[in-house]
Amino acid sequence: MITSLTNAKIKNVIQLLNKSKQRRAQNVFVVEGIRMAVEAPRDALREIYVSENFWKKKENQQVLSTFPRERLEVVSDEVFRKMSDTVTPQGILCVVERMEYALLDLLEQKGAKQGTYLVLEDIQDPGNLGTMMRTGEGAGISGIIMSKGCVDLYNPKTIRSTMGSVYRVPFCYVEDMQKLMSVLKEHEITTYAAHLSGTKFYDKVKYHGGTAFLIGNEGNGLSEELTNAAQVKIRIPMEGQVESLNAAISAGILMYEAYRQKR
């Protein structure tokens, strides 16, 4: 059992939680909690850590039996609390290999020409990004495409917000958003900018073919360049004095409308 915070493995996990540079360099990320651990692809598991208290509970033995024993480490409860990124740790965390997808992996998969995509420009809030991925899985989207200015998807808060969807929803980052618009058009995917200047209400448009919803930064919305590059501008009607909706809420409304129409 590991009882020291100076242990090299423990120090590395703490670095992985706090530094995106380390996550990229080692090609891994950290997940916490029973659900996230159980759903992690077994061939992607690098390391599993459990607290002493978690290890001793009989009800957890079935969960632990599903993991490769040679990769499992028991740590003292105090050390685990220091390793954890949550206020009330569940007692289990894993180091997992990152999933990697290329843009063409998303656009040329089966059913892509009828699929729904989320295109995100400079989303900054980890919770928003994770919520969009989780909602996107529920709405059956084909993937998420992000600008390089978006928050790191492997941020622990983002990972936690996905509730496991990160294992199942393909995604990628792209360097050039303008070029992306051309590539989407070449693949017969229509781009829809969610924007206050939209002349069409979102629920008056047909999304029967390939569909990509463009969602902008929480504070500034979509850039003028990306808005103008979209094929269609749509908006969500709002009452009262509300000027805009939360980015994840807007994305959820649009994705579920496309899902409703395509069912």
C-alpha positions, 0 to 999 in steps of 0.5 A: 500500500502506498502511504507517501505523497512523495511516491513517484506514481502519486506525484505523477497523478497529481500532475496529470490532474493539474497540467494539460501539458503533462496529459498531452506529453504522456497521452493519458488523462485521469478519471474518478469515481466508480461509474467512470472507472467501470466504463473505461475501456479495459485496453486503455487502462494504464493505472488504477488507484483505490483508497484503503477504505474502498479496498476493504469494503466487500461490496466493492470487490466485484467492481475491483475484480473487473480490473487487471490486478497488476495495474491496481494500487491501494493507497492510504485514505489520506493520500487518496484525498490528496490525489483526488480532484473532488470534494467527496472522493469515491475512492477510485481513480484511473489513468486512461489512454487518451482517445484520438480521432482525426476529422475524417474519422468523424466525417467518413464514418457510417451514416455521416451524411445523415448525421448531426455534428456539434462545432464549437468555437472557443468554448471555455467552461469545462462543465459546458463542454462536458455537458454538451458531450453528454447531451450529444450522446443522448441526442445521438450525434455523430461527433464534436468538432472543436476549435483549438481555442476550446478548453481541454476536453481532458480537463478533470472537470470536463471529464467528470461532466461527460459522465462517461460519454467521453468514451463513446462520442468521437471528437477532434480539434481543428486548427482552421475553422474556415477550412473546416466549413469547406470540408463540411460542405464537401461532405454534404453536411449543412452548417447552421450558425446559432446566432441572434441575427438568425432569420429562421427559428431553429424549429422551422428548419429541416435537419434531415441530412448531414447537420452541423450546429455551430456554437460560439464562445460563452461570452462573445458568441460565434465570431463574425467570420464563422457566422458568415461562413455558415450556410444557414443562420438560425436562432432560438426564440426567447421571451423576457429580457434574456439576451442569450442562453447558456451555450450548453443549453442552446446546443442541447435544444438544437441537437434534440430538435435534429434528433426529433426530426431524424427519429 
